[in-house]
Every structure is written in C-alpha cells, then in structure tokens.
Amino acid sequence: MTVTSEPEVYYDPYDFEIDADPYPVWKRLRDEAPLYWNDKYEFFALSRWDDVDAAMLDWKTYISGRGSVLEIIKAGIEIPPGSILFEDPPTHDIHRSLLSRVFTPRKMQALEPQVRAYCAEVLDPLVGSGAFDFVGDLGKFMPMRVIGMLLGIPEEDQEAIREQIDDGLRLEDGVPNEAEYDGLRSAQVFSDYIAWRAEHPSDDLMTELLNAEFEDEHGTTRTLSHEEILGYVGLLSGAGNETTTRLIGFAGEVLGRHPDQRAELVADRSLIPNAIEELLRYESPSPVQSRYVSRDVELHGRTVPQGSVMVLLNGSANRDERHFPEGDRFDIHRDVGRHQAFGYGIHLCLGAALARLEGRVALDEVLRRFPEWDVDYDQARRARTSTVRGWETLPVRTA
C-alpha cells in the first residue's frame, strides 16, 4: 500500500495563485507552522491571532522604521519623514499626534453627506442598466474623491493621482520590484499642490497641516517641512484610496455569495455597520504587514535572530478559529469585537473611521438601488500587489 503525505506548507506573498485564496495556506500555517520560515525570500511569518496581536503591540522588538512592506525592508530603502507607518517612537508619536489633531473621527463623520451625494451621483445613472462594476464604477473613484475633498485636490486631477498610486503598488509576474521603489514617488505628485496651498490657504486638511505647530523630538517648536507634509499626504492618499477600494469590492463579492444575508441587509439597514466589521474581518483588504526584528526573540521553540524580517499575517489572524469560532464562515450577525483589519497598537490605522464611513455609505447606497446581483466572475479581475488583496474589477449583473 502506498502512503502519501501532504507536502510541506509553503507561503509566498508574491504568488498570484496563493493570493487568490490564501486561507487554506494560512490555516495550515496556523496549525502546522505557527512560526514559518520562507527560505526563498528569507522571512519569518506569524499567522495566529495571539502571536500577531502580541507582535503588533511589541513595537520595540518588531520595528517599523525600516518599512512595513517586505520588499522595502529587504531593499534597505531610506524612508522619507512623515510616513508614520514607517516610523518608530519618539518621531512616530510626534507625527501621529499631529495628524490625529487634524484627522479626527468627528471631521470624518462630517463628510457623510458629501460621500452619500457622490455615491448617488455615480449609481443613479446605472439603475435599470442591468449591470455595474463595484470597483470600476464606484470603489475605484469614491475613496480618491473623499481624500481629494479633504486635501483640496481639484477633482479633475484626482484620477491621475489614483492611477499613479495604483501603478506603484502593482506587481508584475509575481515579482517584488525593490529597485524601482521610491518612498517619495507616489507623494511627489502632491508637491505642487502643497506649495500652491501654502500661498492660498483654505478650509482643508492640507492647510491645517501647513499651519500646525508642534514640538519635535529635539524640543524645537516648529511647523512641518515640505517633505514631511509630502509623507503625510502620500500616506493618506495611498492607504486611504487602495484599501477602501478593496473593501467596496469585497462587499460586492462576499454579499453576492451570500444572498440570504444580503436580503437581511436590504430589509434592515441597521445591520450594515456590523456587516462592514464582519467584511473587514472576513476579507481584510490589507492582510499582510512586515516588521524588522530589532533583537533576538524566542517563538514556538525557535530563535528569530536580530535583523530578520517578520511578516505579520493579520488577515490570517482574523480567521483564526482559536479567536473567532468558525472563522471561515461569514456572518453579518457575528459579535466581531476587535479585529486586526486596521492593525493594532501604535500603528492602528488613523483612517479607520473614514474607511468605515465610506464602506457603510457605499453599501447602503448600493443596496438602496440594487437589492440583488450576481457577480460576473468571467469578467472580474483581481488586483496584484504584495500587501493589499482585492478586486481590480468586479462587474455584477443586476435584476
């Protein structure tokens, strides 16, 4: 009798086939290799909720100052100032505190009428057409429109900016492109706007950033430099645009596969906020984070040496059945509690309130007009990046 065994588990963040459905691989990692080593790209990975949670809190061991993307850390690229995702205390705390003063949940919630009006503007002409694209018609444009409103970027320039951001994240043939990464490349497109706004102040976030005074790590009271504002704006536009786009796409795909739960949302809109939390848990748009390991650390009986790269699979942690019973089941009634779609600890996403608002409003406005749909998977296309998962196009057929 021939006895066969399952091959050793393998995870590759650049593999398109794995990225299309990483959950079986991530489950095997949680069960068989909770501390995983990838020899090809030379990184460790944590996949269980408790391990990822603890690592996100331990910013002294797992530092972000060398980047939070695997290929950036490996390339040893100098990170520009103001990119708080790529900073450690004390600089991180100073920059984050400043941004949190102008990027408050109250200010984000005040945008709801404008977000809702834009959704209506996009969706109303599509009623009765028999089809629309969750990403191509709505998710691709709405987040950039909102960021543009916040920053005072003219509407006619927003699409070009979004295209440049998307191009900077896109993978070709599943290979990381370390050599071409430039930390200021995606932010540089905003440079002229910053200079112009300095001469023409307005009631927007960019003007607030230009005028905000703070005490830096050297005890000097000053305003942000041009380069620091570039870092801030690049972060807001990149992170806010890409992840919210993927959230809207996942809303269309997941609810297309769960028409019974979609019908419940149509009947009771009060369920939508929790449905968004469950979507964020179930299909996290940004499911992979990376950190540089600053000291030797013992995990699962092995030593992770200083200088290693640790990949934190928060998307896997969000499905860990040790924390979320039946984690692979989508349930809009789940008591989600805290998930890791927005990270945890000092790098908890500052834009979480805005992302929740955009997702909630977009889903509400779609369901108001299109209570039923079927995903056209033959025409759907996935986005290919090493850090963000989701759909680049998601066409649906409507009733």
N, C-alpha and C positions, 0 to 999 in steps of 0.2 A: 504494500500500500504506500502511495506517495503522500507525504505530508508537506503541505505548503504553508508558509507563514507570510504575513503581510510585510511588505518592505518597510524599512526604517522610515519614520516620518521625515518629510522634507518640506520646509517652508522657504519661499523665495518671494520677497515683496515686489520683485520686478517681473514675475511670471504672470502673464495675462490670463492663462488658464486657471491658475490658483486664485487670482484676484476676482475672477468672475463669480466664484463661490468659495470663499476661503474657510467657511465654517466647518466643514468636515476636517480639514487640516488643523484648524485651530483647536477643535475638540480633541484630536489626537495629541496635539501639543500639551493641552491641559492634563490629559490622562497619562501620557507616556513620557513626555519630556517637558515638565514644567519650567526647567531651565534648559533652553535649547541653544545649541551652538551651530551656526551656519559656517561651514568651512570655506565655501566659495567666496562669500563676501565678508567673512570674518566679523561676525557679530553674534552676541547673545540675545535671547529673547525671553520675555516673561509673558505668560498668557492667562494666568489665573487672576481672578478678582483681587484676592488678598495681596498677591505679590505686586500686581500693577499698582494697586491703591497705595501700598506702602512705599513703592519706588517713587511715585509722583509726589508724595509728601517729603521724601528724603532728598531735598534739593542740594544738600551738601555732598552727598555721595554721587547722585545722578545729576550732573550739572547741565545747564542749557547754554552756557556761554560760548560753547563751540558749535552751536547749532542744535536744532531739534529734528533734523532730517538726516537720514543715514548717509546719503551721498555728500551732504555738506560737511558733516563731521569728518568723514573719510578724506575729503579733499583738503581739509585744514584751511578753509577759506576764512579770511578776516571778516567778521560780522560788523556791519555798519551800526553806528549809535542810534538808539531809538527803537530798535527791533526788540520789544520786550520779551517776545517768545524766545529770543536767543540771548537773553541776559540773565545774570545771577545777581543776588543781593551783594552790595547795597545799591548798585546802579539800577537794577531791575525795580527795586521797591520805590525808588525816587521817580523813575519814569512811569511806572504803573500808577502810582498815586496821582501824578499829574494828569494822566489820561483819564483816570476814573472820575476826576473832578468835572471833566467836560463831556464824558460819555456815560451819563447816569441812566439808570432804568427809567426814571421819570421822563427824561428827554426822549428816550427811545419810544416809550408808550405814546408820547405826544405825536409821533409820526403816523399813528394808525389811520387817521382819516386820509392822509395822502397815499399810504400804501394801499388802502382799500380802493381809493379812487383809481389808482393806476391799474390794479387788477381788473376793475370793471372796464376800464378803457381798452385793455387788451382782450378780455374774454367776451365782452358783449358782441363784437362783430363775428365771433366764431359760433355763436348759438345758431343751431339749425344747419350747420355745415356738415355735420356727421362725423367730424374728426377734429382733433387738435393735438398739439405736442406739449406735454407738461414742461419739457425743458426748452424746446425751440421757440415756443410761443410765450412762455411765462417765466420759468425758472432761470432762463439764460439772461434775462434782461432786468427783472424786478429787483434783485439784490443790488446790482450796479446802479440802478436808478435811485435806490434809497441811499446808498453810500454817496452818490453824486449830490443828492439833496443835502446831506449832512455837511459835505465838504465844500459845496458851492461850485461843483464842476458843471460846466454847461452841458445840457442834455445831448447836444449834437456831437460831443467828444467822448461820451461815455462808452459807446460801443467799441471804439478803437482801443480804449483803455482796457476794457474787459477782454478783448481778443489778445492783447499783449500779455495780460496776466495768464490767460489760459495756455498760450503758447509756452510760457515759461515753466509751466507745471507738467506739460505733456511729455510722456515717454515715447521714444521711438524704438520699436523692436524689442521692448522689454529691457533696455539697457540704460543704466543711470548715466547721465551726461554731466559728469563732475566738472569737466574742463570749461564748459560754457557758462557755468553758474556765476552770476554776479549779483551780490546781495543788494545793490542799488539799481539793478537793471529795471525791474518792474516798477520801482518807486520813481525813477528818474523822469518818467512821463509826466509826473506832477510838478516838477521843478518850476516850470514857467508859471503855473497857477499859484504856487506859493509866493513867488516874487511879486506877481501881479496883485495878489490879495494883500500883501504887506503894504502896498500903496493904495489899495482900495478896500478898506475893512468893511465887513458886513456882519450880519447876524448868522454866522455859521461856525461849524466846529473848527475849520481851518483858522479863522480869525482868532478864536479863543486860544488855540494852540500858539499862535504867534504872540499873543499878549500875555499869556500865563507866566507869572513869576514863581520861581521855586528855589530852594536851597539845594545845590548839588552835593555830590559826595565829598567835595573839598571844602564845604562850608560857604561857598560863594553864592550869593543871591543873584540870579540871572534869568533870562528867558531862553527858550530852546534855540539851538542853532538851526540853520537851514538844513543841514544834514540830518539832525535829529528829527525834525519835522518830516523830512522825506521818509525816514524809517517808520515813523508813526503812520503816515498816510499810506505807505506801501503795505504795511501790516493790515490796516483796516480794510483797504480795498481788496487785497489778495485773499485774506482769510474770510472776510465777510461775504465776498462775492462767491467764491468757489464752493464753500461748504453749504451755504444756504441754497444754492442752485441744486446741489445733490440731494438735499433734504426734500425739496419740492419734487424732484424726480422720483425719489423713493416713495413719497406719498402716493403718486400715481401708480407705481408698480405694485407696491405691497397691498394697497386697497383694491387694486384690480384683481389680485389673487384672493382677496377676502371680501367678496361682495356682500356677505351677510353682515359683517362688521361695518362696511361702508354704508349699508342701508340703515344701520343703527345711528350712524353719524348724521345722515340726512334727516332722520326723524327727530334727533335730539342733538342740537348743536352744542349744548353744554358739555358734551363728551369730547369735543375737539381738542381742548388743551391737553387732556391726559393722553389722547391718541397721538399727539405730537411728541409727548415724552416717550411713549412706547415706540414710536417710529425712530426716535433718536437712539434709544437703547438697542432696538432690533436691527437697524441698519445705520450704524454710526457713519456719517459722511467722512469723518477724519479718524479712521480706526487705528492708525499706526503713528507712534511718536518715538523719537530716539533721544538718547542721552549719552554724554561722555561720562565714563566711570572714573571718579577722581581718586579713589582709594580701593585697595583690595576689599572684597566683600564676600562673605560665605552665603551661598544659597543652594538649598537642596543637596547638601553634601559636597558641593564643589566650590572652588575659589574662582571668583571672577576677578582677574587682575586689574590693577590700576592701568588706565589707558585703553581699556576695552570700550566698545560701543554696545550699549544695551538698547534693544528695541522693545518698547512697551506696547503690547497689543491690547489697547483699550477696547477695540471692537470685539476681541475675543472675551475679555473680562466681562463685557456687557451681556454675553451669552452664557457665562459660567453658571452651570446648574448648582454649584455649591453656594451661590449667592442668589441667583434668580431661578426658582423652581421652574422646570420645563422652559429653560432659557431660549430654546429654539422655536418656541411657539409664540406667535404674535397675538396679543390680546389687548384691545383698547381699554379693557376694564382692569388691567393689572395695576396693583399698587406698586408703581415703579420705584418710588422713593428716589434715592440718588443714583444716577447712572454716571458713566465716565465719557459720554459723548463730547463733553466740553472740557475734559481733563479734570484735574483736581489739584489742590494745594495752591502754591503761589502763582501757578500759571493757569489757573481756572480762567476760561475764556471770558474776557471782558464784554464781548459781544453776544453773550448767551441770551440776554433779554431781547436784543434785537432779532436774533435768529428765531427765537420762539415766536415773537410777534409776527415776523414775516411768514413763517410756516403756518401759524394758526390762521392768519388772514387769507393767505393764498388758498389753503384747503377749504375754508369756509366759503370763499367766493366761487371756487370751482364746484363744490357740491351744490351751491345755490342754483347753478346753471346746468350742471351735468351730473345728475344723481346716479347715472350708470355709465360705465365704459368698459371696454376690453382693450388690453394692451396689444398693439401690433408688433409682436416680438421680431417678426421678419424684417421690419424696418428700424427697429430700435438699435442703438449703438452705445456701447459703454465708453466712458472716459478712461484714459490710460495714464495714470500717474502713480508714483510710489507712495503717496501719503493720503490721497483723497480717493474714495470709492464712489461710484455712482454712474448715472446715465448721462451721456452727452446728448442723446436724443431719446425721447420716449413718446412716440406717437400713439394715440389711442383712438378707437372708434367709439362714437357716442350714439345714444339712442335717438 
